[in-house]
Amino acid sequence: MYKYRISYDGGQLRDSSDLGYLFETEEEATEEAKMDVESYIGDWKIEGSEYDHELFDIEIEEV
């Protein structure tokens, strides 16, 4: 099983296991994490917040 962590500029935004989300494969975890990053970006655009896409970091961990 795999989980992901998303951080932005060094600050953690989400750990999938905190929400009870674990994934069968590393690819599934990566895909879901990328969708979550895009969700954050979409929300921040709506709010008018500034962001740098390169400051997002995704970590995949086997649990």
N, C-alpha and C positions, 0 to 999 in steps of 0.2 A: 504494500500500500504506500501511497505517496501523498504528501501534502505540499502546499506552497506558502511562501511568505512574500508579501509585497511591501516594499519600503519606498519612500520618496525622500531623496536628499538626506538619507541616514535615519529617518524616522519611520518606524513600522506603521503601516496602514492596515494590513490584514494578515492573519494567519488562518488558513483554511480550516485547520483542526479546531480552532476556537469556535467555529461555527458548526462543527461536526462533519465537515466535508473532507473525506479521504477518497483517493482515486486509485483505481486498479493499476494504471500504468503511468509512467513518467510523462508520456505524451499527453494524456488526458489532463493531468495536473498543469502542465505548461499551457495547454490551450485554454483552460479555465482561467488561469492567472492572467493571460494576455487579454481575455475578455473583460476581466475585472479592471485591469489598467485602463482599457478603453472606456469603461463605465466611469471611472474616476475622472478621466480627461473630459468626457462629455458633461459631467456634472460641473466641473470647474469652469468649462467654457460658458455654460448657462449662467453661472454665478459671476462671470466676468473676471475670474481669478487668473493670474499668470502662472504658467508652469513650463517646465522644460522636459520634454519627453525622455531625454537621455538621463534624467535624474531618477527615473523609476528603476528599481532593481527587483528582479524576481529570483527567488531561491526555491529550488525543488529539493525536498528531503524525503528519503525513504524512512518510513516508520514501521 
